[in-house]
Amino acid sequence: MAVLDIVEVFVEKRGENYLTVLPDSVNFLVEALEDDDQRIENRCRALIKKMEEVFGQSVESYFE
């Protein structure tokens, strides 16, 4: 959960510049989405939504 919070801070502070390192985060985010703990999955989904708001575009293509 703490790592998801840290990633969100990076996204907020770096804005669109975070897109350059997003591919490095995808594996972690995919694992968080598949976590057995529903709170982790929900937090990750909220983070992805926040990313899309900050970036002004969908990040779905990174997860394919």
C-alpha contacts under 8 A as a table, 3 or more apart, distances in Angstrom:
res1	aa1	res2	aa2	distance
1	M	4	L	5.23
1	M	5	D	6.46
1	M	40	I	6.17
1	M	43	R	7.52
2	A	5	D	5.02
2	A	6	I	6.28
3	V	6	I	4.94
3	V	7	V	6.16
4	L	7	V	5.09
4	L	8	E	6.23
4	L	43	R	7.42
4	L	44	C	6.75
4	L	47	L	7.33
5	D	8	E	5.09
5	D	9	V	6.41
6	I	9	V	5.11
6	I	10	F	6.38
7	V	10	F	5.05
7	V	11	V	6.19
8	E	11	V	4.99
8	E	12	E	6.13
8	E	47	L	6.40
8	E	50	K	7.89
8	E	51	M	7.91
9	V	12	E	5.09
9	V	13	K	6.07
10	F	13	K	5.16
10	F	14	R	5.69
10	F	15	G	7.77
10	F	18	Y	7.21
11	V	14	R	5.32
11	V	15	G	5.28
11	V	16	E	7.72
11	V	18	Y	5.87
11	V	51	M	6.69
11	V	54	V	7.49
12	E	15	G	5.44
12	E	54	V	7.18
14	R	17	N	5.32
14	R	18	Y	5.44
15	G	18	Y	5.80
15	G	19	L	7.94
15	G	54	V	6.09
15	G	55	F	6.53
16	E	19	L	5.56
16	E	54	V	7.03
16	E	55	F	5.21
17	N	20	T	6.05
18	Y	21	V	5.54
18	Y	22	L	6.14
19	L	22	L	4.91
19	L	23	P	7.70
19	L	55	F	7.82
20	T	23	P	7.25
21	V	24	D	5.40
21	V	25	S	6.91
22	L	25	S	5.09
22	L	26	V	6.33
22	L	62	Y	7.96
23	P	26	V	5.25
23	P	27	N	7.93
23	P	62	Y	6.67
24	D	27	N	7.08
25	S	28	F	5.47
25	S	29	L	6.23
26	V	29	L	5.00
26	V	30	V	6.01
26	V	62	Y	6.95
26	V	63	F	6.68
27	N	30	V	5.16
27	N	31	E	6.31
28	F	31	E	5.21
28	F	32	A	6.24
29	L	32	A	4.94
29	L	33	L	6.16
29	L	44	C	6.73
30	V	33	L	5.07
30	V	34	E	6.46
30	V	63	F	7.42
31	E	34	E	5.12
31	E	35	D	6.19
32	A	35	D	5.03
32	A	40	I	6.19
32	A	41	E	5.70
32	A	44	C	6.28
33	L	40	I	7.26
33	L	41	E	4.57
33	L	42	N	7.72
33	L	44	C	6.13
33	L	45	R	7.13
34	E	41	E	6.61
35	D	38	Q	7.01
35	D	40	I	6.46
35	D	41	E	5.97
36	D	41	E	7.87
37	D	40	I	5.51
37	D	41	E	6.67
38	Q	41	E	5.08
38	Q	42	N	6.05
39	R	42	N	5.11
39	R	43	R	6.01
40	I	43	R	5.08
40	I	44	C	6.12
41	E	44	C	5.14
41	E	45	R	6.26
42	N	45	R	5.10
42	N	46	A	6.23
43	R	46	A	5.07
43	R	47	L	6.19
44	C	47	L	4.95
44	C	48	I	6.22
45	R	48	I	5.12
45	R	49	K	6.24
46	A	49	K	5.07
46	A	50	K	6.16
47	L	50	K	4.94
47	L	51	M	6.14
48	I	51	M	4.95
48	I	52	E	6.32
48	I	59	V	7.53
49	K	52	E	5.16
49	K	53	E	6.36
50	K	53	E	5.05
50	K	54	V	6.16
51	M	54	V	5.10
51	M	55	F	5.88
51	M	59	V	7.55
52	E	55	F	5.15
52	E	56	G	5.55
52	E	57	Q	5.26
52	E	58	S	5.29
52	E	59	V	6.25
53	E	56	G	5.18
53	E	57	Q	7.12
55	F	58	S	7.86
58	S	61	S	7.40
59	V	62	Y	5.66
59	V	63	F	7.43
60	E	63	F	5.45
60	E	64	E	7.05
61	S	64	E	5.48
